Amino acid sequence: MTIRKQRPSWKPVVEGATTPLYLTIANQLAADIASGKLEPHTRLPTHRDLAWDLGCTVGTITRAYAEAERRGLIHGEVGRGSFVRPPALPYPEPVAPRSIANPTGDPRARTDAPTSNVIDLAMNWPSPAGEDEKMRETLRAIASGNDMASLLEFTGRLGVPRHRDAGAALLNRRYQMLPKPERPALDPSRVLIAAGTQHALMIALAALAAPGDAVLVEDLTYPGIVSLARLMRLRLKPVACDADGPRPEALEAACRTGDARAFYIVPTQHNPTGRTISETRRRRLAEIVRQYDLPTVEDDVYGYFPLDAPPPLAAFAPEQTIHLAGLSKMGAPGLRIGFMHAPPRLLGRLSAAMAAASWTAAPMMAEIAARWIEDGTLDELLRRKREEARKRQEIAVQIFANAGVDVDTGAVVPPSPRKRGEGRGEGLRLVEIGTPIARLSSGAVSTPTAAVSRPPADDPRRAKLFLPAACFHAWLTLPEPWRARDFASEAEALGVRVTPADAFVSGRAEAPHAVRLCLGNIADRKDMKRGVEVLAQLLSVQVVGQRVVV
């Protein structure tokens, strides 16, 4: 008879708490250790088991355990799990007052803090660009027209033909980099309208895979597909990547196993790393998915930001690729409209999945999206967002470079409208127009601060930042001995929130020591600058035994 090992059973009481869930878990852990309910060396539930018990994400448990480890309550052992630490020396007096938020009086517990005081560089939203006023104008135009009633009726599950025409026109813009003989004219009859690209991705997975099936993803991937896979009981299989995206030999090896039902990929401004796959690599990946007849879901939500992005993967494997784009990034996050252009052989399965899930997207939202595409509103918003991305990139690049971080923008910074020398009073000088900063170092930047002492370029103690042009998210590779969760925890203790790399890992692969930071979520550019300065300063503090010495 097989003896099944019983898993640890600790479960915190989180109902009625007023603090963020991760902090509530850490505080409950502290209380149970103090009361003796959890004895030293007790093994705690795994991140996945506790997330399942509490109905939350694995990332929340990761942050809770990181906070508890920061306080010295628990410790982790590779391959074994997390354990309660033996009692340490008492905290020095005076301890913090006991409260519901801090039941043990731990002076290191974060009990301040409404989330409004946190500079959130974790959420990946582009900066506001006047979408609210554009929305008012569009709604006034719709209200004064004669077609309001038709927008409140049931439509066909594929959507209103005019809205599908607009979706085809939007997707077709991504093919303009191709020579005219290779440039397709997308068929609006093969366009489906979804309630955002996340909904479109769910529809695609529902049409292509069943519970237990495998879906190939990049080794670091969009957390939204990780959540969907968990919900739909799919197995995500990571494909090893290099600086130019999925390695062809790794994709071929994954295809040869024969169990993959689909391949999900973000080729342009990859989330989280920001890389854009070259046209040469895209053509090679397209050859492989055609060879193995593997349906591919291309998430092109960032493909409209760079002016020189290569054509989509769908251009090179149209019979295999479901091409997704939406207006949440280039338009407005609340405008929940996404478009899917599908191969004819998959259209029936996708439309059936769409009908089962939601019938179709809201016609009113699709009407707004169509008007923005047709009348140039979307183009104007994109232009504004690119300009704002440029300004924020200039700020972030200089702060990190001045702090000794190796910065890679992958391009030349676009010209700045500000005059040379402006901003020096704030300790910031913009890179001169035309200065290549593909590998910018602090030595290339004039700054009133003292020179930064840095390890050589190949030293693991040196931090690296990748922030491509027109991109709102950056990838920060941490120097030794920082770990991603420790850095994220310490940053949040200082009031800045970033996302550690393990949030982008599928399966049990080990996450790199890196974090993603997003420059667009904070509306005020000064607050964004302050958050980046905190991160740059944190990189310079001494780390001893995984504890920070300030």
Helices and strands as residue ranges (DSSP letters): H 21-35, H 47-54, H 58-70, E 74-77, E 81-84, G 115-117, E 119-120, H 131-143, G 149-152, H 161-172, G 173-175, G 180-182, G 188-190, E 191-194, H 197-208, E 214-218, H 223-232, E 235-239, E 241-242, E 245-246, H 248-256, E 260-265, H 279-291, E 296-299, G 313-315, E 321-326, E 338-341, H 344-357, H 363-375, H 377-402, E 406-408, G 424-426, G 442-444, E 464-466, E 473-477, H 484-493, E 496-497, E 499-500, G 501-504, E 514-518, H 525-539, E 542-544, E 547-549
